[in-house]
Amino acid sequence: MQPTTIPTRPSSTPTELAQMVNVNIRTVRRLIAAGEIRAFRIGRSVRIPADEIDRLTSRKASA
């Protein structure tokens, strides 16, 4: 049986997201804590899924 490759899009760190949408890192962390930005942990590292980044960047562009 061959292993199945699951296509994944890269996730970003809160710092990378803050730079993309031009806000402070504290704002991103606060929105993650409030549940307004979906994020997950890998060990001690926090990651934001690519589809969530797309949602936020498109919302920022239309605002």
Backbone atoms as SQL, in Angstrom:
CREATE TABLE atoms (id INTEGER PRIMARY KEY, chain TEXT, resi INTEGER, resn TEXT, atom TEXT, x REAL, y REAL, z REAL);
INSERT INTO atoms VALUES
  (1, 'A', 1, 'MET', 'N', 0.844, -1.180, 0.000),
  (2, 'A', 1, 'MET', 'CA', 0.000, 0.000, 0.000),
  (3, 'A', 1, 'MET', 'C', 0.889, 1.242, 0.000),
  (4, 'A', 2, 'GLN', 'N', 0.608, 2.158, -0.918),
  (5, 'A', 2, 'GLN', 'CA', 1.384, 3.378, -0.991),
  (6, 'A', 2, 'GLN', 'C', 0.826, 4.412, -0.023),
  (7, 'A', 3, 'PRO', 'N', 1.722, 5.196, 0.576),
  (8, 'A', 3, 'PRO', 'CA', 1.223, 6.246, 1.475),
  (9, 'A', 3, 'PRO', 'C', 0.470, 7.312, 0.680),
  (10, 'A', 4, 'THR', 'N', -0.569, 7.805, 1.268),
  (11, 'A', 4, 'THR', 'CA', -1.367, 8.851, 0.641),
  (12, 'A', 4, 'THR', 'C', -0.772, 10.201, 0.987),
  (13, 'A', 5, 'THR', 'N', -0.567, 11.002, -0.023),
  (14, 'A', 5, 'THR', 'CA', -0.076, 12.353, 0.200),
  (15, 'A', 5, 'THR', 'C', -1.258, 13.291, 0.302),
  (16, 'A', 6, 'ILE', 'N', -1.329, 13.969, 1.396),
  (17, 'A', 6, 'ILE', 'CA', -2.406, 14.919, 1.614),
  (18, 'A', 6, 'ILE', 'C', -1.890, 16.291, 1.205),
  (19, 'A', 7, 'PRO', 'N', -2.518, 16.896, 0.208),
  (20, 'A', 7, 'PRO', 'CA', -2.053, 18.214, -0.196),
  (21, 'A', 7, 'PRO', 'C', -2.315, 19.238, 0.904),
  (22, 'A', 8, 'THR', 'N', -1.314, 19.968, 1.248),
  (23, 'A', 8, 'THR', 'CA', -1.469, 20.986, 2.280),
  (24, 'A', 8, 'THR', 'C', -0.942, 22.312, 1.776),
  (25, 'A', 9, 'ARG', 'N', -1.600, 23.328, 2.192),
  (26, 'A', 9, 'ARG', 'CA', -1.121, 24.666, 1.901),
  (27, 'A', 9, 'ARG', 'C', -0.367, 25.136, 3.129),
  (28, 'A', 10, 'PRO', 'N', 0.640, 25.938, 2.928),
  (29, 'A', 10, 'PRO', 'CA', 1.442, 26.356, 4.077),
  (30, 'A', 10, 'PRO', 'C', 0.640, 27.201, 5.063),
  (31, 'A', 11, 'SER', 'N', 0.976, 27.044, 6.300),
  (32, 'A', 11, 'SER', 'CA', 0.372, 27.885, 7.330),
  (33, 'A', 11, 'SER', 'C', 1.388, 28.972, 7.676),
  (34, 'A', 12, 'SER', 'N', 0.937, 29.979, 8.383),
  (35, 'A', 12, 'SER', 'CA', 1.808, 31.096, 8.743),
  (36, 'A', 12, 'SER', 'C', 1.790, 31.307, 10.242),
  (37, 'A', 13, 'THR', 'N', 2.808, 32.000, 10.705),
  (38, 'A', 13, 'THR', 'CA', 2.886, 32.350, 12.118),
  (39, 'A', 13, 'THR', 'C', 2.099, 33.635, 12.355),
  (40, 'A', 14, 'PRO', 'N', 1.755, 33.916, 13.597),
  (41, 'A', 14, 'PRO', 'CA', 1.083, 35.180, 13.889),
  (42, 'A', 14, 'PRO', 'C', 1.907, 36.402, 13.452),
  (43, 'A', 15, 'THR', 'N', 3.211, 36.331, 13.569),
  (44, 'A', 15, 'THR', 'CA', 4.074, 37.440, 13.141),
  (45, 'A', 15, 'THR', 'C', 3.960, 37.674, 11.642),
  (46, 'A', 16, 'GLU', 'N', 3.961, 36.586, 10.864),
  (47, 'A', 16, 'GLU', 'CA', 3.822, 36.710, 9.410),
  (48, 'A', 16, 'GLU', 'C', 2.471, 37.299, 9.041),
  (49, 'A', 17, 'LEU', 'N', 1.416, 36.857, 9.713),
  (50, 'A', 17, 'LEU', 'CA', 0.084, 37.387, 9.441),
  (51, 'A', 17, 'LEU', 'C', 0.015, 38.870, 9.779),
  (52, 'A', 18, 'ALA', 'N', 0.596, 39.259, 10.902),
  (53, 'A', 18, 'ALA', 'CA', 0.593, 40.665, 11.296),
  (54, 'A', 18, 'ALA', 'C', 1.247, 41.531, 10.222),
  (55, 'A', 19, 'GLN', 'N', 2.330, 41.054, 9.648),
  (56, 'A', 19, 'GLN', 'CA', 3.007, 41.798, 8.585),
  (57, 'A', 19, 'GLN', 'C', 2.152, 41.852, 7.322),
  (58, 'A', 20, 'MET', 'N', 1.457, 40.762, 7.002),
  (59, 'A', 20, 'MET', 'CA', 0.616, 40.715, 5.797),
  (60, 'A', 20, 'MET', 'C', -0.532, 41.714, 5.850),
  (61, 'A', 21, 'VAL', 'N', -1.160, 41.825, 7.014),
  (62, 'A', 21, 'VAL', 'CA', -2.341, 42.696, 7.126),
  (63, 'A', 21, 'VAL', 'C', -2.014, 44.029, 7.800),
  (64, 'A', 22, 'ASN', 'N', -0.731, 44.253, 8.062),
  (65, 'A', 22, 'ASN', 'CA', -0.243, 45.524, 8.582),
  (66, 'A', 22, 'ASN', 'C', -0.888, 45.913, 9.917),
  (67, 'A', 23, 'VAL', 'N', -0.852, 44.955, 10.862),
  (68, 'A', 23, 'VAL', 'CA', -1.314, 45.220, 12.225),
  (69, 'A', 23, 'VAL', 'C', -0.230, 44.757, 13.192),
  (70, 'A', 24, 'ASN', 'N', -0.365, 45.132, 14.431),
  (71, 'A', 24, 'ASN', 'CA', 0.596, 44.741, 15.448),
  (72, 'A', 24, 'ASN', 'C', 0.423, 43.266, 15.803),
  (73, 'A', 25, 'ILE', 'N', 1.500, 42.603, 16.151),
  (74, 'A', 25, 'ILE', 'CA', 1.456, 41.187, 16.538),
  (75, 'A', 25, 'ILE', 'C', 0.519, 40.978, 17.731),
  (76, 'A', 26, 'ARG', 'N', 0.456, 41.948, 18.632),
  (77, 'A', 26, 'ARG', 'CA', -0.443, 41.825, 19.787),
  (78, 'A', 26, 'ARG', 'C', -1.907, 41.761, 19.356),
  (79, 'A', 27, 'THR', 'N', -2.233, 42.490, 18.298),
  (80, 'A', 27, 'THR', 'CA', -3.597, 42.454, 17.770),
  (81, 'A', 27, 'THR', 'C', -3.934, 41.064, 17.263),
  (82, 'A', 28, 'VAL', 'N', -3.009, 40.461, 16.523),
  (83, 'A', 28, 'VAL', 'CA', -3.227, 39.105, 16.000),
  (84, 'A', 28, 'VAL', 'C', -3.387, 38.125, 17.158),
  (85, 'A', 29, 'ARG', 'N', -2.527, 38.202, 18.143),
  (86, 'A', 29, 'ARG', 'CA', -2.619, 37.285, 19.295),
  (87, 'A', 29, 'ARG', 'C', -3.935, 37.474, 20.051),
  (88, 'A', 30, 'ARG', 'N', -4.363, 38.713, 20.193),
  (89, 'A', 30, 'ARG', 'CA', -5.621, 38.996, 20.887),
  (90, 'A', 30, 'ARG', 'C', -6.814, 38.416, 20.107),
  (91, 'A', 31, 'LEU', 'N', -6.783, 38.546, 18.771),
  (92, 'A', 31, 'LEU', 'CA', -7.865, 37.994, 17.949),
  (93, 'A', 31, 'LEU', 'C', -7.873, 36.465, 17.981),
  (94, 'A', 32, 'ILE', 'N', -6.705, 35.850, 18.057),
  (95, 'A', 32, 'ILE', 'CA', -6.631, 34.391, 18.192),
  (96, 'A', 32, 'ILE', 'C', -7.238, 33.972, 19.527),
  (97, 'A', 33, 'ALA', 'N', -6.868, 34.670, 20.595),
  (98, 'A', 33, 'ALA', 'CA', -7.383, 34.339, 21.930),
  (99, 'A', 33, 'ALA', 'C', -8.897, 34.523, 22.006),
  (100, 'A', 34, 'ALA', 'N', -9.421, 35.513, 21.277),
  (101, 'A', 34, 'ALA', 'CA', -10.864, 35.783, 21.277),
  (102, 'A', 34, 'ALA', 'C', -11.623, 34.832, 20.359),
  (103, 'A', 35, 'GLY', 'N', -10.901, 34.042, 19.556),
  (104, 'A', 35, 'GLY', 'CA', -11.541, 33.098, 18.659),
  (105, 'A', 35, 'GLY', 'C', -11.933, 33.695, 17.322),
  (106, 'A', 36, 'GLU', 'N', -11.518, 34.925, 17.041),
  (107, 'A', 36, 'GLU', 'CA', -11.857, 35.567, 15.773),
  (108, 'A', 36, 'GLU', 'C', -10.934, 35.133, 14.640),
  (109, 'A', 37, 'ILE', 'N', -9.761, 34.610, 14.985),
  (110, 'A', 37, 'ILE', 'CA', -8.835, 34.041, 14.006),
  (111, 'A', 37, 'ILE', 'C', -8.586, 32.597, 14.425),
  (112, 'A', 38, 'ARG', 'N', -8.829, 31.668, 13.483),
  (113, 'A', 38, 'ARG', 'CA', -8.564, 30.253, 13.759),
  (114, 'A', 38, 'ARG', 'C', -7.058, 30.016, 13.749),
  (115, 'A', 39, 'ALA', 'N', -6.585, 29.254, 14.707),
  (116, 'A', 39, 'ALA', 'CA', -5.166, 28.919, 14.783),
  (117, 'A', 39, 'ALA', 'C', -5.026, 27.555, 15.439),
  (118, 'A', 40, 'PHE', 'N', -3.866, 26.950, 15.250),
  (119, 'A', 40, 'PHE', 'CA', -3.589, 25.667, 15.896),
  (120, 'A', 40, 'PHE', 'C', -2.144, 25.669, 16.364),
  (121, 'A', 41, 'ARG', 'N', -1.862, 24.759, 17.264),
  (122, 'A', 41, 'ARG', 'CA', -0.510, 24.668, 17.825),
  (123, 'A', 41, 'ARG', 'C', 0.196, 23.425, 17.300),
  (124, 'A', 42, 'ILE', 'N', 1.468, 23.600, 17.032),
  (125, 'A', 42, 'ILE', 'CA', 2.368, 22.483, 16.745),
  (126, 'A', 42, 'ILE', 'C', 3.468, 22.619, 17.787),
  (127, 'A', 43, 'GLY', 'N', 3.384, 21.789, 18.806),
  (128, 'A', 43, 'GLY', 'CA', 4.305, 21.963, 19.933),
  (129, 'A', 43, 'GLY', 'C', 4.009, 23.293, 20.599),
  (130, 'A', 44, 'ARG', 'N', 5.019, 24.144, 20.691),
  (131, 'A', 44, 'ARG', 'CA', 4.840, 25.464, 21.286),
  (132, 'A', 44, 'ARG', 'C', 4.562, 26.533, 20.240),
  (133, 'A', 45, 'SER', 'N', 4.600, 26.167, 18.988),
  (134, 'A', 45, 'SER', 'CA', 4.432, 27.109, 17.886),
  (135, 'A', 45, 'SER', 'C', 2.958, 27.261, 17.513),
  (136, 'A', 46, 'VAL', 'N', 2.526, 28.483, 17.263),
  (137, 'A', 46, 'VAL', 'CA', 1.155, 28.762, 16.822),
  (138, 'A', 46, 'VAL', 'C', 1.180, 28.968, 15.322),
  (139, 'A', 47, 'ARG', 'N', 0.243, 28.345, 14.625),
  (140, 'A', 47, 'ARG', 'CA', 0.135, 28.472, 13.170),
  (141, 'A', 47, 'ARG', 'C', -1.284, 28.855, 12.792),
  (142, 'A', 48, 'ILE', 'N', -1.385, 29.613, 11.709),
  (143, 'A', 48, 'ILE', 'CA', -2.679, 30.033, 11.190),
  (144, 'A', 48, 'ILE', 'C', -2.841, 29.385, 9.824),
  (145, 'A', 49, 'PRO', 'N', -3.922, 28.636, 9.606),
  (146, 'A', 49, 'PRO', 'CA', -4.116, 27.938, 8.332),
  (147, 'A', 49, 'PRO', 'C', -4.228, 28.904, 7.150),
  (148, 'A', 50, 'ALA', 'N', -3.814, 28.433, 5.986),
  (149, 'A', 50, 'ALA', 'CA', -3.806, 29.259, 4.777),
  (150, 'A', 50, 'ALA', 'C', -5.190, 29.777, 4.421),
  (151, 'A', 51, 'ASP', 'N', -6.240, 28.961, 4.603),
  (152, 'A', 51, 'ASP', 'CA', -7.581, 29.442, 4.255),
  (153, 'A', 51, 'ASP', 'C', -8.034, 30.575, 5.171),
  (154, 'A', 52, 'GLU', 'N', -7.576, 30.560, 6.407),
  (155, 'A', 52, 'GLU', 'CA', -7.887, 31.647, 7.338),
  (156, 'A', 52, 'GLU', 'C', -7.145, 32.919, 6.920),
  (157, 'A', 53, 'ILE', 'N', -5.922, 32.764, 6.468),
  (158, 'A', 53, 'ILE', 'CA', -5.144, 33.911, 5.981),
  (159, 'A', 53, 'ILE', 'C', -5.823, 34.513, 4.761),
  (160, 'A', 54, 'ASP', 'N', -6.285, 33.653, 3.850),
  (161, 'A', 54, 'ASP', 'CA', -7.008, 34.133, 2.666),
  (162, 'A', 54, 'ASP', 'C', -8.246, 34.927, 3.069),
  (163, 'A', 55, 'ARG', 'N', -8.983, 34.413, 4.038),
  (164, 'A', 55, 'ARG', 'CA', -10.194, 35.099, 4.518),
  (165, 'A', 55, 'ARG', 'C', -9.856, 36.472, 5.085),
  (166, 'A', 56, 'LEU', 'N', -8.807, 36.543, 5.876),
  (167, 'A', 56, 'LEU', 'CA', -8.433, 37.800, 6.504),
  (168, 'A', 56, 'LEU', 'C', -7.864, 38.803, 5.520),
  (169, 'A', 57, 'THR', 'N', -7.056, 38.351, 4.590),
  (170, 'A', 57, 'THR', 'CA', -6.465, 39.274, 3.622),
  (171, 'A', 57, 'THR', 'C', -7.513, 39.783, 2.644),
  (172, 'A', 58, 'SER', 'N', -8.487, 38.955, 2.280),
  (173, 'A', 58, 'SER', 'CA', -9.540, 39.431, 1.387),
  (174, 'A', 58, 'SER', 'C', -10.468, 40.401, 2.118),
  (175, 'A', 59, 'ARG', 'N', -10.699, 40.158, 3.392),
  (176, 'A', 59, 'ARG', 'CA', -11.517, 41.063, 4.199),
  (177, 'A', 59, 'ARG', 'C', -10.810, 42.404, 4.363),
  (178, 'A', 60, 'LYS', 'N', -9.505, 42.370, 4.574),
  (179, 'A', 60, 'LYS', 'CA', -8.705, 43.591, 4.735),
  (180, 'A', 60, 'LYS', 'C', -8.696, 44.389, 3.426),
  (181, 'A', 61, 'ALA', 'N', -8.601, 43.693, 2.288),
  (182, 'A', 61, 'ALA', 'CA', -8.557, 44.351, 0.981),
  (183, 'A', 61, 'ALA', 'C', -9.894, 45.018, 0.658),
  (184, 'A', 62, 'SER', 'N', -11.005, 44.418, 1.074),
  (185, 'A', 62, 'SER', 'CA', -12.323, 44.974, 0.756),
  (186, 'A', 62, 'SER', 'C', -12.749, 46.062, 1.731),
  (187, 'A', 63, 'ALA', 'N', -12.058, 46.174, 2.858),
  (188, 'A', 63, 'ALA', 'CA', -12.437, 47.179, 3.871),
  (189, 'A', 63, 'ALA', 'C', -11.957, 48.568, 3.515);
